[in-house]
Amino acid sequence: MTQDEINRILQIGVELSSERDTDRLLEHILDCVMELAHCDAGTLYLYEDGMLQFRLMRNKSRAIGTLPPVPLKKEHVCALAYIEGRTLNIGDVYESELCDFSGAKKYDEISGYRTKSMLVVPMCSREGEKLGVLQLINATGADGVVCPFPDDMALVLESVASQAAITIRNVRYIKQIREMFHSFVRMLSTAVDERTPYNASHTRHMAEYCGRFIDYLNAKTPGRFSPERKEEILMSVWLHDIGKLVTPLEVMNKSTRLTPELRRIIEHRFEIIGLRGEIEYLRGNMSVVEFENLKRELDDARRLINDADAAGFQTDERLDAVKALSTKTYSDGQNELPWLTEQETELLSIRRGTLSDEEREIMNAHVILTDKLLSDISFPDDLSHVRAWASMHHEFLNGEGYPSHLSGSEIPEEVRIITILDIFDALVASDRPYKKGMPVDRALGILTEMVEKEHKLDAVLTRDFIESRCWESEKQ
């Protein structure tokens, strides 16, 4: 063996240990061993589901398609090498009785190829774990003529195959750990959404939109988002609402401005007002007209409170009516008391949504809690931005977002994308406590207004989002 070959073997070990993509790794393994062995063809099998599954083939002189899996029976040369864990070096398969080579001979007859020498090397780790088989065909000498594989080359390929097995196993472990981490993240996200019926599909929808939107942007500008960057954005989407795990349900689930307890208190108060009026009427201190007017006022007040409590948006007329109702008083025999307390009036006067300023602060704090929870996760380098991106999805370009009031270039492109997705799904969602889902066209109109009038969203990305129609599944 020459010094150049020794150096190449060492270099192959370094190259194999640095590769993390399974398909590229398998290609690299087969190319390297064929280069070392100076052979015309090679096949790589991996053990999966009780059989040797064909994964890759190289042939310098013929175009070859896929091959069927090999059963673990000793009449097959690959299976024999795998089962017994030993290298098989065959000078001429036509003269060998080691295995059944009728398949190779039949293929040769059809293709005009001549399979002669063969070297079959099991890929085994140092611990003895068998992962697959490398099969090399037709070694060529310096004169280009097919010849047997040298014995010392078999030893070299066993060493390389062992390194390859270790690398394949490590890559599989890394993939399994990564898949487990992704599953754990999806489980946490599902737990957040399942805490409340008003958030049941939000994150999953966003992840679906995001994947299709990134693909659309890549189709417009090839290579704009690498697979690793796309994965990092998707991970940020899955985790963007993780802080809602600890947001109080009475805030998250608040579908009306008044809590059920406050509604009961108001109704009880109105019953007292009505009963006191009836007593005064029976005592002769109130005329029948005044009593009828009181009952009518109470009915009107109940309707007003029902409307104001559940409205998605309070009109000026309704706000004025609530304010007027809050000035009305009744006597409990000792003191003059208001029909509506200051707290009840404040809640019924919320212009949009159902949350008070205090409750809104609690709800908005979910992004701070998201950052806090994610700070305890040790993300790998290729997911190092997830914590920041997930925690910034309520920031706006004009600085009016929260929690840090970032603006302009302080907000990364990835966050701008997540923000658009989050707002769009919130607008069209039909399961929110404080509003009905709106038609897509109207939601897109609001996104456009947030760009053109409010300067909150990225104009180019919003336009691309609208053009992409990424909220529509392929089936639609």
N, C-alpha and C positions, 0 to 999 in steps of 0.2 A: 504494500500500500504506500502510495506516495505521500509526501508531506502536504501537498495540496489537498489530497483527499482527506487526510486527517484534519486539516484546518477547516475543510468544508463540513465535516461531521460536527465539529465543535460549533461552527456557525449555525448549523441547522438546529442544534439544541437551543441556542439563544433565540432563534427565530420562532421556534415552536412555543417556547415559554412566554413569548410576548403577544401571541395571537389569542383573541378572545371571541372571535366570531366563528361559530362551529363550522359553517360551510367553507369559509376561507381556510380554516385550519385543516380540514380534511383534504382540500385541494392542495394545500401546501405540503402536507405529509406525503401524498402520493407523488407529487412532482419531485420532491426531494429524494425519495427512495429510488425512483426511476432514474434520476440523474446520477445517483451514486452507483446504481447497478448497471448502468448503460444498457437498458433494455428497451424493447419496442412497445410493450403494453403493460398496463397495471390496473388492478381492480382493488377497491377497498370495500370491505363489508364490516358492518357493526352488528353486534349481538343485541337484538331487540325482539320482544314478544316471542321468545323461545326459538328464534331462527336467526340465521345470518342474513341481515337485510342489506341488499345492494345499495350502496350510497354513491359510488363514483367510479368512473372508468376513464383511462387515458389509453389511446392507441395512435402511434405516430404514423402508421401506414394505412389504417382503415378507419372509417367512421363507424362508431359503435353506438347502439341504442342502450336502453335500460335492460337489466337482467332480472330474472325472478329471484326471490329469496331462496336461500339454500337451507334445507332441513338439516337438523343435527344428526346426520347418519354418516357412518364412517366410510361409506362407499363414495362420498363426495370429498374431494381432496381438501377443500377449504374447511369442511366440517371436521375432518380427521385432524388437521393441524390445530383447530380450535379445541376439540375435545381432549386431545392428548397433550396439548400445550407444548408442541414441539415444531421445529422448523422442518419442512420437507423440501429437499433439493432434488429435482428430477431432471436428468439430462435430456431425455426424450420421452414425452408422454405416450408416443405410439409404441414404445418398447416396454413401458412400465406396467407392472401388474399390481402396483400399490393400491390403486383406486379404479373406479369406473370412469374412464375418460371418453366414453361414447358420445357424450354431449359435445365435448370439444371437437371430436373428430367430425361429428355431424355438422357443426358450425363451419368447420374448415371446408367441408365438401360444398356447402352452400355458398360461402363467401370467397372461396379461393385462397383463403389464408392458410398458413401452415403453423400450427401451434407445436413448438418443439420443447425447448427448455422451460422449466417452471420452478419458481421459488416461492413457497408459501410460508409466511411468517405470522404467527399469532401475536397480537398486540396485548401484552400482559404488563400490569404494573409491578412494582417491586414487591407488593404484598401478595402477588399472585392473582389479582383480579383480572379476568379475561374480558376485554372489551370488543375485540373484533379480529379481523384477519386482513393482512396485506398479501395480495397474490400478484407476482410479477411474471411476465411471460417474455421469452425469447431474448436472452442476453446476447449482445453483439460484441464481437471482438474488435480490435483495432482495425482489422481489415473489413469491418462491416458485415461479416458473416455471422449468422446465428450460431451460438455455442452454449455449453452448459454454464451455469452460474458458478464462479469460483467459490470454494469452501470458505475462504477468509471473508468474502463478501457476505456470506450468510451470517457470519458473526457480527459484522458491521451493521447489517440491517436489523438484526435482533436488538442491538443496542438502540438504534434509531426508533424501532417499533416500541421499545419499552418507554423511551422518552415521549413518543407520541401518545401512548396509552395514558401516561401520567397527565399529560396536558389535556387530553380529551376528558379524562375524569375530572380534572380541576375545572375545566370550562363548564362541564355539566353541573358540578357543585355550585359554581357561581350563578349559573342560569337558574338552578333550583332555588337558591337563596333569594335571587332577585324576584323570581315569580312568587315566592312566599311573601316577600315584602310587598309586592304589588297587591297580592290577595289581601294582605292585612290592611293596606291602605283602603282598598275598596270596601272591606268589611267595616272599617271605621266610618267611611263616608255613608255607607248604608245605615249604620247605627244613628248617625246624625239625622238623616232624612226620615228614618222610621220613628224618631222621637215625636214627630208631629205629622198629622195628615196633611198639613199645609206646606210641606217641603218634600213630599214623598219621592219625587223623581227629578228634582232640580239638578243635583250634581251629575247624575247619569245623563240627563239631557245635555248638559253643558259639555261633558266629555265627548259625547257623540258629535255635537256641533263642532267642537274644537278639532277633533281628528279630521273631519271632512274639510274644515276651513283651512287647516294647515296644508292638506293635500292640494286644495285649490290654489293656495298661494305658491306652492312648489311647482304646480303645473304652469303658472304664469311666469315664475322665475325659478327655473330648475336649480336645485341646490340651496335655495334660500334658507330652508330649515333642514338641518341634518336629522337623521333618525334619533340621535341622542338629544338634540335640542327639542324635537317634537315630544319625545318621552318626558323631558323635564317640564314642558308646558302642561302636558296632560296630567302629570303627577301634581302639579300646582293646582290644577282644576279640581282634581279629586280631593285635595286637602284644603281648599280655599274656605270652606265653612266649618272646619273641624272645631273651631271655638264654640260653635253652637251646642257642642256636647254638654257644656256647663252653663248655657244660657237658660234662665228660668222658663219653664214651660208656660207659666201664666202670662209671660210676655210674648213668647213665640206663638202661642195659640190664641192670642187675644183677637177675636174676630169682631168685637164691637168695642166702642169707646168706654162703655161702662162695664164693670165686672158684674157677674151674676149677683153678687152680694149687694152691690150698690143698687141694682135694679130692684131687688127685693125691698131694700130700705125705702126707696122712692115710692114704690107701690104701697107699702105699709103706711107711709106718710100721707099719701093721697087718700087712702081709706079713712084715716083719722080725720083729715080735712072734711071729707064727705060726711062722716058720722057726726062730727061737731056741727056741721051745717044743718044736718037733719034734726039734731037736738034743739038747736036754736029755732028752727022752723016749728017744731012741735011745741016749744015754749011760747011761741008767738012773737019771738024776737026777730023773725025773718019772714018776709012775705013769700008767697008761693012763686012769684016771678023771680025774686032774688035766689030762692032755693034752686029753681030750674036753671037759672043762669050759672049758679055754682056748679051744678052737675055737668052742664055743658062745657064750662071752662076746664073742669077736671078731665073730661073726655078729650077735649082739644089738647090739653097738656100731655096726656098719655100718647096721643098720636104723634105729637111733635117730638116727644122723647124717643119714641120708637123709630121715627124717621131719622132724627139726628144721630141716634146711637149707631145705626147700621149703614148710613150713607157713606159711599166711597169718597165723596167730596161735598163739603158744606157750602151751600150758596150763601150769599150775603143776606138774602131774605130769611133763610133758616137761622143764621147766626143772630140776626136782629130779634127773631122770635124767641130764641133761647135766652138772650139777654133780658128781654121784657119779662119772660116767665120768672127769671131769677129775682126780679124786683118785687114780685108778689109775696105777700106774707099772710099768715094765719095765726090765730091765738090759741094757745094751749090752756088758757085760763089764767096764766100768770105773765107770759111773755109773748111778744110778737116774733114768730119764727118764719124763715124764708121757705118758699115752696121748693127751691133748689139751693143746696149748699154751694159754697164757693168752689169746692173741689168738683162737684157734679157739673157745675156750670163750665168750669175750665175744661173738663173732659169732653163735654158735649160741644164745645166750641173748637175742638181740633179741626183744622181746616181740611186736611187730607190724611187718610189712614186712620188708624185706631189707637195709636200710641201717644201718650203724653210726652212732654219733653224729657222727663225723668226716665220713662220707659224706653224712649228712643235712644237715650244714652246707654242704657243697659243693652239694648239690641245692637247698637253700633259697636259696643265693646267686644263683640265676637271676633273682630279682626285683631284686636289686641290679644285676646285669649288665644286666637289661632297662632300668632307669633310666639306666645309664651309656651304653648304646648309643643310646637314644632322645634323650639329651641332645645328640647330634651332629646331630639332625634339626631343621631350622628349620620348625616347624609353623606354618601360617597361624592367624590369630586364632580362626577357628571350629573349629579342632582343637587349641587351646592346652592343653586338659586331658588330652590323650591320654597324654602321658608319665607324669603323676602317677597317673591312673586305672589304666593298665596295670601300674604298678609296685606298686600297693597291694592287689592282689587276694587276698593272703594275710593281710590284717589282719582281726581279729575285733573285734566290738563290746565284748567284755569285756577287751580289751587283751592277749590271749594269742596274737595273731597275730605276724607278722613282715613286714618287717625292723624296723619302727619302733615296734611295740607301740602303735599308735594305738587309740583307743577312742571309743565313743559318737559325738558330733557331729563328731569329727575325721575320720570316714570318710564321704565323700559318698555320696549315694543311688546314683549311678551305679556306684561301686565295690561297694556292697552287692549290687547286681544281678549284677555280674560274678562276685563271690565265690560266690553261690548257684549260678550256672550252672557254674562251674568245679568245685565240689564234687560237684554232681549228676552231671556227665559222668564225673568220675573214679570215682564209685561204680558207675555202671552200665556203664562201659567194659569190654569183654571182652578188651582187648589190653594190659592193664597187666602188668608183669613179676612183681609181688608178690602178685597176687590175681586171682580170677576175678570177672567182672562179676556184680553182684547184681541181683535183680529190682527193677523200678521201685518197687513198693510198699515194699519194705524200704529202698531208698534214700531215699524220701520220709519214712519213719519216722525215719531217721537225721537228716535235715534238721530234722524237728520236734524231735527231742531236742536238737539243737544250738541251737534257739531256746529251748525250755522249760526244759531242765536246765542247759545250759552257757552260755546267753545269749551265744552267739557271732554269731548271724545275726539280721537284721532280721525281726521277727515278722510285720509286715504284708506285706512283700515276699515272704517265704517262703510265706505263705498264698496270696497272689496267684499266685505261681509254681505252686503245687500245683493251684490252681483252673484255671489257664490251660491246662494240659496241652500246653505249648508244645513239648515234646520229641516230640510226635506230629505227623507231617507231615499235610498235607491229604488225602493219598491214604489214610492210615490211617483 
